[in-house]
């Protein structure tokens, strides 16, 4: 897990979003253990409370569960729920801004599709 921290968002939220991205990208699968709080804190030189807060938010959203003595694990259905919520958030929050910019620049759908990477990866 590599992270470039931003000053504009609390670190615990950035860490949480990185774990969400790992689940969506398939790097963390349902049933997989999250790295331990101590391990993440040491690797990124973070306060363990910061890491715990990120993990607690994931647990509060029922995306991970704590298994006593074993750590935190990605729950069954987490990826499906994340995809649904991230799609909804994109369509409500991000897409209107993207669409406004496309219209402002006078771009046609054909132009946008023609510049799409062939392998489906982002440029």
C-alpha positions, 0 to 999 in steps of 0.5 A: 500500500503506497500513499502520498498524503495530502494536507487538504484531507485528514490522514485517517480519511485518506487512509480509509479511502485507500483501503476502499480503493484497494477493495474496489480494485480487488487488491483486498478481497472479501475475507482478506485481513487488513494490515495490522494497525501497528504495521500500518502505523510503523510503515507510514510513521502514523499515530496508531490512533489515526490508523484505528480511526480509519479502520473504525470508520470502515467497521462502522460502515460494515465494510470490515469486521473485527475478529477478536485476537485476529484483526480486521477483515473485509466482510462479504458483500463489501465490494458490491456495496462499495461499488453501488455507493461510489457509483451513486456518489460519482453520479451525484457529486462528480459527474455534474462537474465533469459534464459541465466542463465537457460542455464548456469545452465543446467536446463531443461524445465521439471525441471523448470516446476516441481518446479513451485508452485502448486497454481500458486503463486510465492515462 
